[in-house]
């Protein structure tokens, strides 16, 4: 994609150079045409500047703790100079500080965008606002965001493939989803897509090929694929593709424990879990829920649905808006797997909503937490379309907290950056604290915002072999199979973990 844009930029700039050189000899029509080209570039620059300001306005309006408009413009201009491989003049910072509003910032942005004007709005939108990521902000083309929303709701419309590729090579089917049109038509993994609806894919960006494959539900798309030396033609109907969000259960050899991995937070989580519960053998007495790597966990609605299904008549937690107003959310009576011993595996990569649910299950004494501390910032992220309609801005709008009111974001360090000090210390020491904040031979103060497991777990170096007392525990890097086997030999009933310290006690 980038190469394509750069090529387009080079062609445009070259064209402008030719017009300038030949201006003395060209006809009036030619000069009018050249003016038209210049005018188009200037219009593009104005449009890009306005769209950036609209993005920044959206952040200001909805963000929990937004940077100033001047700070965001400064970040965009810094990125412009970085891409031009030039040092940003020190005078720009002073110029921005003196600008009192959008009207004064707009011409500054237009001036600095001029060298990049021929990249087009996609280039500007995708490349310049990325410095906002340190504030938890994501900017995506609206088409991409719409697909992501479909996937989250498990209502994705397509032919059921994941593709890899780019301008240097033809797109290739990397994954084929069971039950999708591609699967039903006989397409195979590694099939190379040569044509889409009669159009060659050679030289096209991956985004362009994906756009060609998308369409309304019920419409057909014709693909020509290369499989080895053969060319095959398939006609596929675009339809809702069933996407699994939970892996197939893993059973211990004794048949007494089952492991269930949550791959992705989605609208269909509860439905899939109910099917698993209904099919469980009565001999199963331990259910291990793997929350280590669940993605898509910033959607509050789906988090509430899952929390209500896993927590029995207890508070899931609080949601706090940017004005400090808190709203308590409580789960209804009746929970999945409530008659079983329930274990929840957490890690540093546990997503926000899953971290929130794990903390609630721990606080209610309805699950034992094992693994390594969950440290991700638990924030609610909402998405907003900018007035131009071509991009969508995702912004953190609310904080998640435990029943006690303890925020599930670290109290120290930047709000939207990983607390590397904590993670580095955990790996260096090789052990994590228990909920009471102590370990034999090692003392540590509890840090607000972190969900600690109930069981101490060492973090051995990759490839190391655990011995002695450590053998009785498990590494967070172990597969779910190994974890299930570990707990498949015990029918110990779940016990309420020790009461969590108050907020005043937890930070010291």
C-alpha positions as CSV (number, residue, x, y, z in Angstrom):
1,X,0.0,0.0,0.0
2,X,2.7,2.4,1.0
3,X,4.7,1.7,-2.2
4,X,1.6,2.4,-4.3
5,X,1.0,5.7,-2.6
6,X,4.6,6.8,-2.9
7,X,4.5,5.9,-6.6
8,X,1.4,8.0,-7.0
9,X,3.0,10.8,-5.1
10,X,6.1,10.7,-7.3
11,X,4.0,10.7,-10.5
12,X,2.0,13.8,-9.3
13,X,5.1,15.7,-8.2
14,X,6.8,14.8,-11.5
15,X,3.8,16.1,-13.4
16,X,3.9,19.4,-11.5
17,X,7.6,19.7,-12.3
18,X,7.0,19.2,-16.0
19,X,4.3,21.8,-16.1
20,X,6.5,24.3,-14.3
21,X,9.4,23.7,-16.8
22,X,7.3,24.0,-19.9
23,X,5.0,26.8,-18.8
24,X,6.5,29.2,-21.3
25,X,5.7,27.1,-24.2
26,X,2.4,25.4,-23.3
27,X,-1.0,26.5,-24.6
28,X,-3.6,28.3,-22.4
29,X,-5.5,25.0,-22.2
30,X,-2.4,23.3,-20.9
31,X,-1.8,26.0,-18.3
32,X,-5.5,25.8,-17.2
33,X,-5.0,22.0,-16.8
34,X,-1.9,22.5,-14.7
35,X,-3.7,25.0,-12.5
36,X,-6.4,22.3,-12.1
37,X,-3.8,19.8,-10.9
38,X,-2.4,22.3,-8.4
39,X,-5.9,23.2,-7.3
40,X,-6.7,19.5,-6.7
41,X,-3.6,19.1,-4.5
42,X,-4.5,22.2,-2.5
43,X,-8.0,21.0,-2.0
44,X,-6.7,17.6,-0.8
45,X,-4.5,19.4,1.7
46,X,-7.4,21.5,3.0
47,X,-9.6,18.3,3.3
48,X,-6.9,16.4,5.1
49,X,-6.3,19.3,7.6
50,X,-10.0,19.5,8.3
51,X,-10.3,15.8,8.8
52,X,-7.4,15.8,11.2
53,X,-9.1,18.6,13.2
54,X,-12.3,16.6,13.2
55,X,-10.5,13.6,14.6
56,X,-8.9,15.8,17.3
57,X,-12.3,17.3,18.1
58,X,-13.8,13.9,18.6
59,X,-11.0,13.0,21.0
60,X,-11.6,16.2,23.0
61,X,-15.3,15.6,23.2
62,X,-15.3,12.0,24.4
63,X,-11.9,11.0,25.8
64,X,-11.5,10.3,29.6
65,X,-8.4,12.5,29.8
66,X,-7.8,14.1,26.5
67,X,-4.6,15.9,25.4
68,X,-5.1,19.5,24.2
69,X,-5.9,20.3,20.6
70,X,-2.5,22.0,20.3
71,X,-0.7,18.8,21.6
72,X,-2.5,16.7,19.0
73,X,-1.6,19.1,16.2
74,X,2.0,19.2,17.5
75,X,2.1,15.4,17.4
76,X,0.8,15.3,13.8
77,X,3.3,17.8,12.6
78,X,6.2,16.0,14.4
79,X,5.1,12.9,12.4
80,X,5.2,14.9,9.2
81,X,8.8,16.0,9.8
82,X,9.8,12.5,10.8
83,X,8.4,11.1,7.6
84,X,10.2,13.8,5.6
85,X,13.4,12.9,7.6
86,X,13.8,16.5,8.7
87,X,14.1,18.1,12.2
88,X,11.0,20.0,13.2
89,X,11.7,23.7,13.6
90,X,11.6,24.8,17.3
91,X,9.5,27.8,16.3
92,X,6.5,25.6,15.6
93,X,5.9,24.8,19.2
94,X,5.7,28.5,20.1
95,X,3.4,29.1,17.1
96,X,1.0,26.4,18.2
97,X,1.0,27.6,21.8
98,X,-0.1,31.1,20.6
99,X,-2.9,29.6,18.5
100,X,-6.2,30.0,20.4
101,X,-8.5,27.8,18.4
102,X,-9.3,25.7,15.4
103,X,-9.3,28.7,13.1
104,X,-5.7,29.6,13.9
105,X,-4.5,26.0,13.9
106,X,-6.0,25.1,10.5
107,X,-3.6,27.2,8.4
108,X,-0.6,25.9,10.3
109,X,-1.7,22.3,9.6
110,X,-2.4,23.1,5.9
111,X,1.1,24.7,5.5
112,X,2.8,21.7,7.1
113,X,0.7,19.1,5.2
114,X,1.5,20.7,1.8
115,X,4.5,18.4,1.1
116,X,2.3,15.4,1.8
117,X,-0.8,16.6,0.1
118,X,-0.5,14.2,-2.8
119,X,-0.7,11.2,-0.5
120,X,-4.4,11.5,-0.2
121,X,-6.6,11.5,2.8
122,X,-6.0,7.8,3.5
123,X,-2.3,8.5,3.7
124,X,-2.8,11.3,6.2
125,X,-5.4,9.7,8.3
126,X,-3.5,6.4,8.6
127,X,-0.1,7.9,9.2
128,X,-0.3,11.0,11.2
129,X,-2.7,10.4,14.1
130,X,-0.9,7.3,15.2
131,X,0.9,9.3,18.0
132,X,-2.5,9.4,19.7
133,X,-2.1,5.6,20.4
134,X,-0.2,6.5,23.6
135,X,-3.5,8.1,24.7
136,X,-5.5,4.9,23.9
137,X,-6.9,6.3,20.7
138,X,-7.2,4.3,17.4
139,X,-8.1,5.8,14.0
140,X,-9.4,3.4,11.4
141,X,-11.0,3.7,8.0
142,X,-14.8,3.4,8.5
143,X,-14.9,0.3,6.3
144,X,-12.4,-1.5,8.4
145,X,-14.2,-0.5,11.6
146,X,-17.5,-1.8,10.2
147,X,-16.0,-5.2,9.5
148,X,-14.5,-5.3,13.0
149,X,-17.9,-4.6,14.5
150,X,-19.4,-7.4,12.4
151,X,-16.8,-9.8,13.7
152,X,-17.4,-8.7,17.3
153,X,-21.1,-9.2,16.9
154,X,-20.5,-12.5,15.1
155,X,-22.4,-11.2,12.1
156,X,-19.5,-11.0,9.7
157,X,-20.7,-11.1,6.1
158,X,-18.2,-12.5,3.6
159,X,-17.0,-15.8,2.0
160,X,-15.1,-17.0,5.1
161,X,-11.4,-16.6,4.3
162,X,-8.4,-14.9,5.8
163,X,-5.9,-13.8,3.2
164,X,-2.3,-12.7,3.2
165,X,-0.4,-10.9,0.4
166,X,0.5,-7.5,-1.0
167,X,1.6,-5.8,-4.1
168,X,4.8,-7.9,-4.3
169,X,2.9,-11.2,-4.4
170,X,-0.6,-12.4,-5.2
171,X,-3.0,-12.8,-2.3
172,X,-3.2,-16.2,-0.8
173,X,-5.8,-18.0,1.3
174,X,-4.2,-18.3,4.8
175,X,-7.3,-19.6,6.6
176,X,-10.7,-20.9,5.6
177,X,-13.5,-20.7,8.2
178,X,-15.6,-23.8,8.7
179,X,-19.1,-23.4,7.4
180,X,-18.3,-20.4,5.2
181,X,-19.0,-20.2,1.4
182,X,-15.3,-20.7,0.6
183,X,-15.3,-23.9,2.7
184,X,-18.4,-25.2,1.1
185,X,-17.2,-24.5,-2.4
186,X,-14.1,-26.6,-2.0
187,X,-11.5,-23.8,-1.7
188,X,-8.3,-24.8,0.2
189,X,-5.7,-23.2,2.4
190,X,-2.8,-21.8,0.3
191,X,-5.0,-21.3,-2.8
192,X,-3.6,-18.2,-4.6
193,X,-6.3,-15.7,-5.7
194,X,-5.6,-14.7,-9.3
195,X,-8.9,-12.9,-10.2
196,X,-11.9,-11.5,-8.4
197,X,-14.9,-11.0,-10.6
198,X,-12.8,-11.0,-13.7
199,X,-10.3,-8.4,-12.4
200,X,-6.6,-9.5,-11.9
201,X,-5.2,-9.2,-8.5
202,X,-1.7,-8.7,-9.8
203,X,-0.2,-5.4,-8.5
204,X,-3.2,-4.7,-6.3
205,X,-2.8,-3.9,-2.6
206,X,-4.2,-6.3,0.0
207,X,-6.8,-3.7,0.9
208,X,-8.0,-3.4,-2.7
209,X,-8.4,-7.2,-2.9
210,X,-10.3,-7.3,0.4
211,X,-12.6,-4.5,-0.8
212,X,-13.4,-6.5,-4.0
213,X,-14.2,-9.6,-1.9
214,X,-16.6,-7.7,0.3
215,X,-20.2,-7.0,-0.6
216,X,-23.8,-7.3,0.5
217,X,-25.2,-10.5,2.0
218,X,-26.7,-12.8,-0.6
219,X,-24.5,-11.5,-3.5
220,X,-22.1,-13.7,-5.5
221,X,-18.4,-13.2,-6.2
222,X,-16.4,-15.2,-8.7
223,X,-12.8,-16.2,-7.8
224,X,-10.1,-17.7,-10.0
225,X,-7.5,-19.4,-7.9
226,X,-4.2,-21.1,-8.6
227,X,-3.6,-24.4,-6.9
228,X,-0.2,-25.8,-7.8
229,X,-0.2,-25.6,-11.6
230,X,-4.0,-25.7,-12.0
231,X,-6.4,-22.8,-12.3
232,X,-9.8,-23.3,-10.6
233,X,-12.9,-21.1,-10.7
234,X,-15.4,-20.8,-7.9
235,X,-18.6,-18.8,-7.5
236,X,-19.2,-18.0,-3.8
237,X,-22.2,-16.4,-2.1
238,X,-21.5,-13.8,0.5
239,X,-23.2,-14.7,3.7
240,X,-22.9,-14.5,7.5
241,X,-19.8,-16.6,8.4
242,X,-20.0,-18.5,11.7
243,X,-16.9,-17.6,13.7
244,X,-16.1,-19.6,16.8
245,X,-15.0,-17.4,19.7
246,X,-14.3,-20.3,22.1
247,X,-12.0,-23.2,21.4
248,X,-13.2,-26.8,21.6
249,X,-13.0,-28.0,25.3
250,X,-9.9,-29.9,26.4
251,X,-10.5,-32.8,28.7
252,X,-8.0,-34.3,31.3
253,X,-7.1,-37.9,31.0
254,X,-9.1,-38.7,34.1
255,X,-12.2,-37.0,32.6
256,X,-12.6,-34.9,35.7
257,X,-11.4,-31.5,34.4
258,X,-12.1,-29.6,31.3
259,X,-10.4,-26.5,29.9
260,X,-12.2,-23.8,28.0
261,X,-10.2,-21.1,26.2
262,X,-11.9,-17.7,25.5
263,X,-10.3,-16.6,22.2
264,X,-12.4,-13.5,21.6
265,X,-15.0,-11.5,23.5
266,X,-18.1,-11.6,21.4
267,X,-21.9,-11.5,21.4
268,X,-21.9,-15.3,20.9
269,X,-19.7,-16.2,24.0
270,X,-22.6,-17.1,26.2
271,X,-24.4,-19.2,23.6
272,X,-21.2,-21.2,22.9
273,X,-20.5,-21.7,26.7
274,X,-24.1,-22.9,27.3
275,X,-23.6,-25.5,24.5
276,X,-20.4,-26.7,26.2
277,X,-22.1,-26.9,29.6
278,X,-25.0,-28.9,28.3
279,X,-22.6,-31.4,26.7
280,X,-20.4,-31.9,29.8
281,X,-20.0,-35.3,31.3
282,X,-21.4,-35.5,34.8
283,X,-18.0,-36.8,36.0
284,X,-16.4,-33.4,35.3
285,X,-15.9,-31.6,38.6
286,X,-13.4,-28.8,37.6
287,X,-13.8,-26.2,34.9
288,X,-10.7,-24.2,33.9
289,X,-11.5,-21.0,32.1
290,X,-8.5,-19.6,30.1
291,X,-8.6,-15.8,30.1
292,X,-5.0,-15.3,29.2
293,X,-5.2,-14.0,25.7
294,X,-8.8,-13.1,25.0
295,X,-9.0,-10.2,22.5
296,X,-11.7,-7.8,21.7
297,X,-12.1,-7.1,25.4
298,X,-12.9,-3.4,25.3
299,X,-16.5,-3.8,24.5
300,X,-18.5,-3.2,27.7
301,X,-21.7,-4.7,26.4
302,X,-20.2,-8.1,25.6
303,X,-18.2,-7.9,28.9
304,X,-21.5,-7.4,30.8
305,X,-23.1,-10.4,29.0
306,X,-20.2,-12.7,29.8
307,X,-20.0,-11.5,33.4
308,X,-23.7,-12.0,33.9
309,X,-23.3,-15.6,32.6
310,X,-20.3,-16.5,34.8
311,X,-21.1,-14.7,38.1
312,X,-23.9,-15.8,40.3
313,X,-26.0,-13.0,42.0
314,X,-23.0,-10.7,42.7
315,X,-21.6,-7.3,41.7
316,X,-19.5,-7.5,38.5
317,X,-18.0,-4.1,39.2
318,X,-18.4,-0.4,38.6
319,X,-18.2,1.7,35.5
320,X,-16.9,5.3,36.0
321,X,-17.4,8.0,33.4
322,X,-15.0,10.9,32.8
323,X,-16.9,13.1,35.3
324,X,-16.3,10.6,38.0
325,X,-19.9,9.3,38.1
326,X,-20.0,5.5,39.0
327,X,-22.5,3.0,37.9
328,X,-22.7,-0.5,39.6
329,X,-23.4,-3.5,37.5
330,X,-24.7,-6.7,39.1
331,X,-25.1,-10.2,37.7
332,X,-28.4,-12.0,37.9
333,X,-28.8,-15.3,39.9
334,X,-27.7,-18.4,38.1
335,X,-24.2,-18.9,36.5
336,X,-22.7,-21.3,34.1
337,X,-20.7,-24.2,35.6
338,X,-21.8,-23.1,39.1
339,X,-21.9,-26.6,40.5
340,X,-18.2,-27.2,39.5
341,X,-14.9,-26.0,40.9
342,X,-14.0,-23.1,38.7
343,X,-10.5,-22.0,37.9
344,X,-9.7,-18.9,35.9
345,X,-6.2,-18.5,34.3
346,X,-5.0,-14.9,33.9
347,X,-1.8,-13.3,32.6
348,X,-0.3,-10.0,31.7
349,X,-2.1,-10.2,28.4
350,X,-5.6,-10.7,29.8
351,X,-7.9,-8.1,28.1
352,X,-9.7,-5.3,30.0
353,X,-13.2,-6.9,30.2
354,X,-11.9,-10.4,31.0
355,X,-9.7,-8.9,33.7
356,X,-12.8,-7.1,35.2
357,X,-14.8,-10.4,35.2
358,X,-11.9,-12.4,36.7
359,X,-11.6,-9.8,39.6
360,X,-15.4,-10.0,40.2
361,X,-15.3,-13.8,40.4
362,X,-12.4,-13.6,42.8
363,X,-14.1,-11.0,45.0
364,X,-17.3,-13.0,45.1
365,X,-15.4,-16.2,46.0
366,X,-16.8,-18.0,42.9
367,X,-13.5,-18.9,41.3
368,X,-9.8,-19.5,42.0
369,X,-7.5,-17.3,40.0
370,X,-4.2,-18.8,38.8
371,X,-1.5,-17.5,36.5
372,X,0.4,-14.2,36.6
373,X,-1.0,-10.8,37.4
374,X,-3.4,-9.1,35.0
375,X,-2.0,-5.6,34.4
376,X,-3.8,-4.3,31.3
377,X,-5.7,-1.0,31.8
378,X,-9.4,-1.9,32.1
379,X,-11.1,0.9,30.1
380,X,-14.3,1.1,28.1
381,X,-13.6,2.1,24.5
382,X,-16.3,3.6,22.3
383,X,-16.2,4.4,18.6
384,X,-17.3,7.6,16.8
385,X,-17.5,8.5,13.2
386,X,-16.0,11.8,12.2
387,X,-18.3,14.1,10.2
388,X,-16.4,13.4,7.0
389,X,-17.5,9.8,7.4
390,X,-14.4,8.1,6.1
391,X,-12.8,7.3,9.4
392,X,-13.8,6.0,12.8
393,X,-12.2,7.1,16.0
394,X,-12.1,4.7,19.0
395,X,-11.6,6.5,22.3
396,X,-11.5,5.4,26.0
397,X,-14.6,6.9,27.6
398,X,-15.0,5.0,30.9
399,X,-12.9,3.2,33.6
400,X,-13.7,-0.2,35.0
401,X,-13.4,-0.8,38.8
402,X,-13.9,-3.6,41.3
403,X,-16.9,-3.7,43.6
404,X,-14.8,-2.0,46.3
405,X,-14.2,0.9,43.9
406,X,-10.6,0.1,43.2
407,X,-9.8,1.1,39.7
408,X,-8.5,-1.7,37.4
409,X,-5.8,0.5,36.0
410,X,-2.5,1.1,37.7
411,X,-2.4,4.1,39.9
412,X,1.1,5.0,39.0
413,X,2.7,5.7,35.6
414,X,1.0,6.9,32.4
415,X,-2.6,5.7,32.2
416,X,-2.3,4.4,28.7
417,X,1.1,2.8,28.8
418,X,2.1,-0.6,30.1
419,X,3.6,-0.6,33.5
420,X,6.9,-2.1,32.4
421,X,8.4,-1.6,35.8
422,X,6.0,-4.1,37.3
423,X,6.4,-6.7,34.5
424,X,10.1,-6.4,34.4
425,X,10.3,-7.0,38.2
426,X,8.0,-10.0,38.0
427,X,10.2,-11.7,35.3
428,X,13.4,-10.7,37.2
429,X,12.3,-12.1,40.5
430,X,10.5,-15.1,39.0
431,X,7.6,-15.1,41.4
432,X,4.5,-13.0,41.9
433,X,2.9,-12.0,45.2
434,X,-0.2,-13.6,46.6
435,X,-3.3,-11.5,47.3
436,X,-2.0,-10.5,50.7
437,X,1.1,-9.1,49.1
438,X,3.8,-11.4,50.6
439,X,5.9,-14.3,49.7
440,X,8.5,-16.2,51.8
441,X,11.8,-14.4,51.3
442,X,10.3,-11.7,49.2
443,X,8.0,-8.8,50.2
444,X,6.1,-6.6,47.7
445,X,3.5,-3.8,48.1
446,X,0.3,-4.4,46.3
447,X,-0.2,-2.0,43.4
448,X,-3.7,-0.7,42.7
449,X,-5.2,-1.8,39.4
450,X,-3.5,-5.2,39.2
451,X,-5.5,-8.4,39.6
452,X,-3.4,-10.9,41.5
453,X,-3.9,-14.6,41.2
454,X,-4.7,-16.7,44.3
455,X,-1.9,-19.1,43.5
456,X,1.7,-18.2,43.4
457,X,3.2,-19.1,40.0
458,X,6.9,-18.9,39.1
459,X,7.9,-17.6,35.7
460,X,10.7,-19.9,34.5
461,X,12.9,-18.8,31.7
462,X,11.9,-20.2,28.3
463,X,13.1,-23.8,27.9
464,X,13.9,-24.2,31.6
465,X,12.7,-27.3,33.5
466,X,10.9,-26.7,36.8
467,X,12.0,-28.9,39.7
468,X,11.2,-29.5,43.4
469,X,8.4,-27.3,44.9
470,X,8.1,-25.5,41.6
471,X,6.9,-28.7,39.9
472,X,3.7,-28.4,41.9
473,X,2.8,-25.2,40.2
474,X,2.7,-24.4,36.5
475,X,4.1,-21.9,34.1
476,X,1.7,-19.4,32.5
477,X,3.4,-20.4,29.2
478,X,2.1,-23.9,29.6
479,X,-0.5,-25.1,27.2
480,X,-4.1,-25.4,28.4
481,X,-3.7,-29.2,28.1
482,X,-1.0,-29.2,30.8
483,X,-3.0,-26.9,33.1
484,X,-6.1,-29.1,32.8
485,X,-4.0,-32.2,33.6
486,X,-2.6,-30.4,36.7
487,X,-6.1,-29.7,38.1
488,X,-7.7,-32.9,36.8
489,X,-6.4,-34.9,39.7
490,X,-8.0,-32.9,42.5
491,X,-11.6,-32.5,43.4
492,X,-10.9,-29.8,46.0
493,X,-14.0,-27.6,46.3
494,X,-13.6,-23.9,45.6
495,X,-13.1,-21.8,48.7
496,X,-13.6,-18.1,49.0
497,X,-10.2,-16.4,48.7
498,X,-9.0,-14.1,51.5
499,X,-10.8,-10.7,51.5
500,X,-9.1,-8.2,49.3
501,X,-7.4,-5.3,51.1
502,X,-9.2,-2.0,50.9
503,X,-7.9,0.7,48.5
504,X,-6.2,2.4,51.4
505,X,-4.4,-0.9,52.4
506,X,-3.5,-1.9,48.8
507,X,-1.3,1.1,48.0
508,X,1.5,1.5,50.4
